[in-house]
Amino acid sequence: MLQATVNQPISCARSQQLFWTVMLMTSSLALCDLPPPPPPAVATITPEKHNFIPSIVSKPLPDRPTSSSKRTLSGKKDSIEKFHNDLIALQKQTGNAPIISATHTSRDSSYTKTWTNDDWEGYQLMSLWRYKSHLLSWPTSPTARGVLPAVLVFVVWTLVVSFVTTHVPIFSRFMEKSSFTMGISSFSSPIALLLALRTNRALNRLLEARSMFGIMARNCASLAGLTSIYATKIDSDKALLIGRYLSIFGWSMKGVVRSEDDQLVYKAMLPPKEVAWIQRNAADTPTCVIFRVRELIASMVGQIPSVAADAMEHRLSELESTMGVCKRLLGSPIPPTYTRHTSRVMCLFLGLLPLALVSAKVAPLSSVIIVALLGYVFIGIDEIGVEVEHPFPLLPIYHLSSIIQRNVFYQYAMMEHEEFGF
């Protein structure tokens, strides 16, 4: 009796489990017989691409709202299409004037262009291959060509000293009694100190100039973004005019620091009335650009939010600071007295070095080799310091100005799409 009572609930549980298992299998078979649901319709919108810049949209845009909240960049006198066409026209004139011509060389790695990952991969080779590449490009090195004449002068002086010592007994006896070797050894430390301090100061100037153009590019793009967001709702013509002025700021700075005529650029990008205004002013083009942009923003201050207006003024102040630093670097070199003193000490050292080698009874051929090597090293360091001291011919200003121009246009090109609601 007890066993039957215990087994009864077990049998009921098994019956219920079997029932639900059968029901699930039946439902699964029924679902398998149904046709698959159709895939959801996806609306693909192809963004408009400009020839001047690559498309910055890598994925389809979401569906545009049907509301009438559209941002337009077509004013009464200007439009984004005219802006784009003027940029294309300016790009087609590349190479026709120094202001829009690239000056870097493609024969070897160079600081006069902006680098890519491919440039870094070709530059950071193994030591053996890197040394091989640098040695093979030695004959075409501008630094080597600049150093060679001075090195040849000291080599000829060494040959003269060796010849006179060998063929003139009086001079030979004088050199045997002289101790130029001990005196010349004291020159090495002051020369090394002078060259190190001067080269470090010159490199600091180069890095400061490069950082100024980086700050310039950032502030131009940021100011263009603020203008495209806040000012286009108020006056599209003024907003586009601000963008046109910002797009030429890099080129105008290139004209100032390299003494290049920038009329081709602002005549291509600005309306005739603005061109005439710039030509009437005695100030340089970057100063005119900053003044005109500030004036245009001030005319809309009452309608632009105060936070945005303050941010715009801050960007303009940053541009003024970069312009001032660039002009300071252009007009204030390392004190020439320091450079002259370094050159004179170098001449004394390399001029007395052959006398010290002859007094130490070094063979003439060995003396020539030693003077040539030391002369190339010391004069080369001095030549690099002089070259780097004037940073603007070394900077990739052409590429940086192109980047500023493209980044400004990016900010306005993104405003062509309609506003999305949130």
Salt bridges, closest charged atoms under 4 A:
ASP78 OD2 - ARG244 NE 2.70
ASP86 OD2 - ARG244 NH1 2.63
ASP119 OD1 - LYS113 NZ 3.43
GLU208 OE2 - ARG328 NH2 2.53
GLU260 OE1 - LYS254 NZ 2.63
GLU274 OE1 - ARG292 NE 2.85
ASP284 OD2 - LYS327 NZ 2.64
GLU295 OE1 - ARG292 NH1 2.93
GLU313 OE2 - ARG294 NH2 3.00
GLU318 OE2 - HIS314 NE2 3.90
GLU320 OE2 - ARG294 NH1 3.15
GLU389 OE1 - ARG198 NH2 2.85
GLU416 OE1 - HIS50 NE2 2.91
GLU419 OE2 - ARG71 NH2 3.80
